[in-house]
Amino acid sequence: MSMLRLFAVLLCVACDVAAQAYPAKVVRVVVPFPASGGSDVIARIFAPPLAEALGQQIVIDNRAGANGNIGTEMVARSAADGYTLLFNGSGTLAINPGLYGNLPFDAMRDFAPISLIVLQPHVLVVHPSVPAQSVKELIALAHSAPGKLNFASSGSGSLAHLGGELFKSMAQVDMVHVPYKGAGAVLQDLMAGQVQAMIASLPTILPHVKSGKLRALMVLADQRTPHLPEVPAAKEAGFPGMVMTFWVNFAAPAGTPRPIIERLNREVVAALQKPATKARLNDLGLDAVGGTPEQATKLAESEIQRWGGVIRAANIKAD
């Protein structure tokens, strides 16, 4: 046996031994956003059943800053041993590569996806004072007064901003983007009628649609959501290309041994199928997903290309 082949065999044996012993200590899950934010809430729902399955404590480590880039970079530079993992969403992994010119990490090269965690549909909403009961009526209104209607977002380059630009392009309408510094302020002004429209996540707007403070015109998904069964999905509204979801991905640093990735994937998928976990996520308007590492990789690749195109077409710059 050649020395090269012997080395490869010994390496595989070492990986198998490491995977069999894994995890032998606390596992750190980095959430690159503040505590109590959307990603953090999901991580804290998901962590207990995963910890039970792995037989080790899971510690949530919030490393916020730079629109998720700080915590994400930290994981990219961590040891590829399965003890530092990334709990991150489409904003950082799919949008930031097109938004920032010099990211300190490569969203595809520097990570080994484990599984998708959840999908969260977005919804096109308007203030009730807007005289449009459907997407077609909103488009007709925008055509009748170019540049008079506006849409809000939580900031330039946010998913809400990109969704608005995608809608403008597909509907061929002239609407003015009004960026805010955060979700709280934009939602307050939207409900007060200071701004007229917005594409927002389902959990964010659901109680306000139910109370009548906002009107939902379209769910940006392939199918209607049971949370708003009366609101048409994108295809029904005439915009099959307007499917837009926020997703959360679970990943390890690139180079993590495949047996560890496979073990984590099995336990993640099983944890997401637990009735209590699914119920808690569903209460937030989230769909538990799971799936293979390859499926997570494919989604990330397609989303990077999609949103990169929207960013370039609209000449969007990071704040």
C-alpha positions as CSV (number, residue, x, y, z in Angstrom):
1,M,0.0,0.0,0.0
2,S,1.4,3.4,-1.0
3,M,2.1,6.0,1.7
4,L,-0.6,8.3,0.2
5,R,-3.2,5.6,0.3
6,L,-2.2,4.6,3.8
7,F,-2.6,8.2,4.9
8,A,-6.1,8.4,3.4
9,V,-7.1,5.2,5.1
10,L,-5.8,6.4,8.5
11,L,-7.5,9.8,8.0
12,C,-10.9,8.0,7.3
13,V,-10.4,5.9,10.4
14,A,-9.6,8.9,12.5
15,C,-12.8,10.7,11.2
16,D,-14.9,7.6,12.0
17,V,-13.5,7.5,15.5
18,A,-14.1,11.2,16.1
19,A,-17.7,10.9,14.8
20,Q,-18.4,7.9,17.0
21,A,-17.3,9.9,20.1
22,Y,-19.1,13.1,19.0
23,P,-20.2,15.0,20.8
24,A,-17.9,14.7,23.9
25,K,-18.5,18.2,25.2
26,V,-20.7,21.2,25.0
27,V,-21.8,22.3,21.5
28,R,-21.8,26.0,20.8
29,V,-24.4,27.3,18.3
30,V,-23.6,30.8,17.1
31,V,-26.6,33.1,16.3
32,P,-25.1,36.2,14.6
33,F,-28.0,38.4,15.7
34,P,-29.2,39.8,19.1
35,A,-31.0,37.9,21.7
36,S,-34.8,37.8,21.3
37,G,-34.6,38.4,17.5
38,G,-36.2,36.1,15.0
39,S,-33.3,33.8,14.5
40,D,-32.5,33.7,18.2
41,V,-36.1,32.7,19.1
42,I,-36.1,29.9,16.6
43,A,-32.7,28.6,17.8
44,R,-33.9,28.5,21.4
45,I,-37.0,26.5,20.4
46,F,-34.8,24.1,18.4
47,A,-31.9,23.7,20.8
48,P,-33.5,21.6,23.6
49,P,-34.7,18.7,21.5
50,L,-31.3,18.6,19.6
51,A,-29.4,18.7,22.9
52,E,-31.5,15.7,24.2
53,A,-30.8,13.8,21.0
54,L,-27.0,14.5,21.1
55,G,-26.7,13.9,24.9
56,Q,-24.8,17.1,25.4
57,Q,-25.6,20.7,26.4
58,I,-26.1,23.2,23.6
59,V,-25.2,26.8,24.3
60,I,-26.6,29.6,22.2
61,D,-24.0,32.3,21.6
62,N,-25.3,35.6,20.2
63,R,-22.6,37.4,18.3
64,A,-24.5,40.3,16.7
65,G,-23.1,43.0,14.4
66,A,-22.6,44.1,10.8
67,N,-25.9,42.6,9.6
68,G,-24.9,39.1,10.8
69,N,-21.4,39.2,9.3
70,I,-19.4,39.2,12.6
71,G,-20.8,36.0,14.0
72,T,-20.8,34.3,10.6
73,E,-17.1,35.1,10.1
74,M,-16.3,33.8,13.6
75,V,-17.8,30.4,12.7
76,A,-16.0,30.3,9.4
77,R,-12.7,30.7,11.2
78,S,-13.6,28.1,14.0
79,A,-12.2,24.6,14.2
80,A,-14.0,22.2,11.9
81,D,-14.8,19.7,14.7
82,G,-18.5,20.0,15.1
83,Y,-18.4,22.0,18.4
84,T,-19.0,25.5,16.9
85,L,-22.0,25.6,14.6
86,L,-23.8,28.4,12.8
87,F,-27.5,29.1,13.0
88,N,-28.1,31.7,10.3
89,G,-30.6,32.9,7.8
90,S,-31.1,33.9,4.2
91,G,-30.2,37.5,4.9
92,T,-26.6,36.9,5.7
93,L,-26.0,33.9,3.6
94,A,-28.0,34.8,0.4
95,I,-28.2,38.6,0.4
96,N,-25.0,39.8,2.0
97,P,-22.7,38.2,-0.7
98,G,-24.3,40.5,-3.3
99,L,-24.6,43.5,-0.9
100,Y,-21.1,43.7,0.4
101,G,-18.1,43.9,-1.8
102,N,-15.5,42.5,0.6
103,L,-17.1,39.9,2.9
104,P,-14.6,38.3,5.3
105,F,-16.1,34.9,4.4
106,D,-17.5,33.0,1.4
107,A,-21.1,31.8,2.1
108,M,-20.6,28.7,0.0
109,R,-16.9,27.8,0.4
110,D,-16.5,28.4,4.1
111,F,-19.4,26.3,5.4
112,A,-20.7,22.8,5.4
113,P,-24.5,22.9,5.5
114,I,-26.2,20.5,7.8
115,S,-29.9,21.1,7.2
116,L,-32.5,23.7,6.6
117,I,-34.4,24.5,9.8
118,V,-37.5,26.6,8.8
119,L,-39.1,28.5,6.0
120,Q,-41.1,31.6,6.7
121,P,-43.3,33.1,3.9
122,H,-43.5,36.8,3.3
123,V,-46.7,38.8,2.7
124,L,-47.5,41.9,0.6
125,V,-49.5,44.2,2.8
126,V,-50.9,47.7,2.5
127,H,-52.5,50.2,4.9
128,P,-56.3,50.0,4.8
129,S,-56.5,53.5,3.5
130,V,-54.9,52.3,0.2
131,P,-57.8,51.8,-2.2
132,A,-56.7,48.4,-3.5
133,Q,-58.3,45.1,-2.5
134,S,-56.0,42.9,-4.7
135,V,-52.6,42.9,-6.3
136,K,-54.1,43.8,-9.6
137,E,-55.8,46.8,-8.1
138,L,-52.6,47.9,-6.4
139,I,-50.7,47.7,-9.7
140,A,-53.5,49.7,-11.5
141,L,-53.2,52.3,-8.8
142,A,-49.5,52.5,-9.1
143,H,-49.8,52.9,-12.9
144,S,-52.3,55.7,-12.5
145,A,-49.9,57.7,-10.3
146,P,-46.2,56.8,-11.0
147,G,-44.0,57.5,-8.1
148,K,-46.8,58.4,-5.7
149,L,-47.1,55.1,-3.9
150,N,-44.3,54.0,-1.6
151,F,-43.2,50.8,0.1
152,A,-41.3,50.6,3.3
153,S,-38.5,48.3,4.5
154,S,-36.4,47.8,7.6
155,G,-33.4,49.1,5.8
156,S,-31.6,49.3,2.4
157,G,-30.6,45.8,1.4
158,S,-33.0,44.1,3.8
159,L,-35.2,41.2,2.5
160,A,-38.2,43.5,2.6
161,H,-36.3,46.0,0.4
162,L,-35.3,43.4,-2.1
163,G,-38.8,41.9,-2.2
164,G,-40.2,45.4,-3.0
165,E,-37.7,45.9,-5.8
166,L,-38.5,42.5,-7.2
167,F,-42.2,43.3,-7.1
168,K,-41.6,46.7,-8.8
169,S,-39.6,44.9,-11.6
170,M,-42.1,42.1,-12.1
171,A,-45.2,44.4,-12.0
172,Q,-43.5,47.1,-13.9
173,V,-44.6,49.8,-11.5
174,D,-42.9,52.9,-10.1
175,M,-43.0,52.9,-6.4
176,V,-40.7,54.8,-4.0
177,H,-38.7,52.9,-1.4
178,V,-38.7,54.3,2.1
179,P,-36.0,52.7,4.3
180,Y,-36.2,52.6,8.1
181,K,-33.7,51.7,10.8
182,G,-35.3,48.5,12.1
183,A,-38.6,46.6,12.0
184,G,-40.2,48.3,14.9
185,A,-40.3,51.9,13.5
186,V,-41.4,50.8,10.0
187,L,-44.3,48.7,11.3
188,Q,-45.5,51.6,13.5
189,D,-45.5,54.0,10.6
190,L,-47.1,51.5,8.3
191,M,-50.0,50.9,10.7
192,A,-50.3,54.7,11.1
193,G,-50.6,55.2,7.3
194,Q,-47.3,57.2,7.1
195,V,-46.2,54.6,4.5
196,Q,-48.5,52.6,2.3
197,A,-47.1,49.2,1.5
198,M,-44.6,46.6,2.6
199,I,-43.4,43.1,2.0
200,A,-42.9,41.6,5.5
201,S,-42.6,38.2,7.2
202,L,-45.8,36.4,8.2
203,P,-45.1,36.4,11.9
204,T,-44.4,40.2,11.8
205,I,-47.7,41.2,10.2
206,L,-50.1,38.4,11.1
207,P,-51.6,39.9,14.3
208,H,-52.0,43.3,12.5
209,V,-53.8,41.7,9.5
210,K,-56.0,39.8,11.9
211,S,-56.9,43.0,13.7
212,G,-57.6,44.9,10.5
213,K,-54.8,47.4,10.9
214,L,-53.2,46.1,7.7
215,R,-54.6,44.4,4.6
216,A,-52.8,41.4,3.1
217,L,-52.9,41.2,-0.7
218,M,-50.6,38.3,-1.5
219,V,-48.7,35.5,0.3
220,L,-45.3,35.2,-1.5
221,A,-45.4,31.4,-1.5
222,D,-46.4,28.5,-3.8
223,Q,-49.5,27.8,-1.7
224,R,-51.8,29.7,0.6
225,T,-50.9,29.7,4.3
226,P,-53.4,28.3,6.8
227,H,-52.7,31.4,8.9
228,L,-54.3,33.6,6.2
229,P,-56.4,31.2,4.2
230,E,-58.3,33.9,2.4
231,V,-55.2,35.6,1.0
232,P,-54.1,34.3,-2.5
233,A,-50.6,32.8,-3.1
234,A,-48.2,34.3,-5.6
235,K,-49.3,32.2,-8.6
236,E,-53.0,32.8,-7.9
237,A,-52.3,36.5,-7.8
238,G,-50.6,36.3,-11.2
239,F,-47.0,36.4,-10.0
240,P,-45.6,32.9,-9.8
241,G,-42.1,34.3,-9.7
242,M,-42.8,36.3,-6.5
243,V,-42.2,33.3,-4.2
244,M,-40.1,34.7,-1.4
245,T,-39.3,33.1,1.9
246,F,-37.0,33.7,4.8
247,W,-35.1,30.6,5.7
248,V,-32.8,29.5,8.4
249,N,-29.8,27.2,7.8
250,F,-27.8,25.1,10.2
251,A,-24.2,24.8,9.2
252,A,-20.7,23.8,10.4
253,P,-17.3,25.2,9.3
254,A,-16.1,23.8,6.0
255,G,-13.9,20.7,6.5
256,T,-16.0,19.3,9.4
257,P,-15.8,15.5,9.0
258,R,-18.7,14.1,7.0
259,P,-19.7,11.5,9.7
260,I,-20.3,14.4,12.1
261,I,-22.3,16.3,9.5
262,E,-24.4,13.2,8.9
263,R,-24.9,12.6,12.6
264,L,-26.0,16.2,13.1
265,N,-28.3,16.0,10.1
266,R,-30.1,12.9,11.4
267,E,-30.7,14.5,14.8
268,V,-31.7,17.8,13.4
269,V,-34.3,16.3,11.1
270,A,-35.6,14.1,14.0
271,A,-35.8,17.1,16.3
272,L,-37.8,19.1,13.8
273,Q,-40.3,16.3,13.5
274,K,-41.1,16.2,17.2
275,P,-44.8,17.3,17.6
276,A,-43.9,19.9,20.3
277,T,-41.2,21.5,18.2
278,K,-43.4,21.6,15.1
279,A,-46.3,23.1,17.1
280,R,-44.2,25.9,18.6
281,L,-42.7,26.8,15.2
282,N,-46.1,26.7,13.6
283,D,-47.5,29.1,16.2
284,L,-44.9,31.6,14.9
285,G,-46.0,31.1,11.3
286,L,-42.9,28.9,10.5
287,D,-42.7,25.7,8.6
288,A,-40.3,23.1,9.9
289,V,-38.2,21.8,7.0
290,G,-35.3,19.5,7.6
291,G,-33.8,17.8,4.6
292,T,-30.4,16.8,3.4
293,P,-27.2,18.9,3.4
294,E,-27.3,18.8,-0.4
295,Q,-30.8,20.3,-0.4
296,A,-29.6,23.1,1.9
297,T,-26.6,23.8,-0.3
298,K,-28.8,23.9,-3.5
299,L,-31.2,26.4,-1.9
300,A,-28.4,28.7,-0.8
301,E,-26.7,28.6,-4.2
302,S,-29.9,29.5,-6.0
303,E,-30.8,32.3,-3.5
304,I,-27.4,33.9,-3.8
305,Q,-27.8,34.1,-7.5
306,R,-31.4,35.3,-7.3
307,W,-30.9,38.1,-4.8
308,G,-27.5,39.1,-6.3
309,G,-29.4,39.8,-9.6
310,V,-32.0,41.9,-7.8
311,I,-29.3,43.9,-6.0
312,R,-27.3,44.6,-9.2
313,A,-30.4,45.5,-11.2
314,A,-31.6,48.0,-8.5
315,N,-28.1,49.2,-7.7
316,I,-28.7,48.6,-4.0
317,K,-25.9,49.5,-1.6
318,A,-25.5,48.5,2.0
319,D,-26.2,51.2,4.6
